[in-house]
Amino acid sequence: MALARSERDPAAAGPFGSAVPPLCRRRPCALGVDEAGRGPVLGPMVYGICYCPVEKMEELEALGVADSKTLSEAERERRFGLLEAAGDVLGWALHVLPPDHISACMQQRAKYNLNELSQDTAVGLIQFALDSGVQVAEVFVDTVGPAEKYEAKLRQRFPGLGVTVRPKADALFPVVSAASICAKVARDRAVKNWSFVEDLGDIDRDYGSGYPNDPKTKEWLRRNLEPVFGFPRLVRFSWGTARELLQRGGVPVKWADEDPAEDPTAPPSLLSYFARASPRRPPHRFFQERRLRPLAEL
């Protein structure tokens, strides 16, 4: 099963998916895009797509797909099983964005916010489907940011496709609902089977919901804060909740000022050792004979 990849290595990034049904290589398809795990402080964000021939949309709707947030975990798993069983008419693909990747993007020098990361990931998945041979004709997307701007961006990127971007698209279009279920099931399994690279011993996996305002999640963060090295990779260290806990419970770090001109006590810049000193020209003979020197101030 293709989804087993996210269970073996939940932190692995990059798009992957089911086999493409032969019918989807021949007939015009509708494709839905949605994500799971945008807000939590724990675990990856997972973007998912689901696609099927336009003529088979009623069959997809008959499977009882719905917004994954309205379904219990058991019901999501059951309906994902139905989607997999319908593999002769529909396919799916996922892109798992690890927590440390999300935080690194948001804290890099050139600002790259969560909306931009989300939109670029969605673009990448649509392109992944096209590159895999899916005959995408229509795209339906649950919006991130202003729907009109997002839709215009996608139309410019994919001029040959019909594009519809709407708020709550996962409740409006069955193909987006199916993508929502795929993404949510993958995220749930990734968090449940997370492989900790840190030596944490018998790790407590009672995370709570993973959302910043969940008391159980906050308590888990407090218990697993290492004062020097911070949190395990499961944690999005750029989230406000994690930053506040680290500031209160972590070891303070004092960074030397890199500009000696502003801080005379700071060590010289490394580059200063490689700078070529400009030769000092002697003053003109006129000034030497008269023993004239420049004054720095009157």
Secondary structure, DSSP 8 states (H G I E B T S, - for coil): -TTHHHHH-TT--SEEE----HHHHHS-EEEEEEEE-SS-SBS-EEEEEEEEEGGGHHHHHHTT---GGGS-HHHHHHHHHHHHHTTTT-EEEEEEE-HHHHHHHHHSSS---HHHHHHHHHHHHHHHHHHTT--EEEEEEE-SS-HHHHHHHHHHH-TTSEEEEETTHHHH-HHHHHHHHHHHHHHHHHHHT----S--SS-----TT--TT-HHHHHHHHHT-BTTTBS-TTB-TTSHHHHHHHHHHS-------S-TTT-TTS---GGGGT----------HHHHHTT----S--
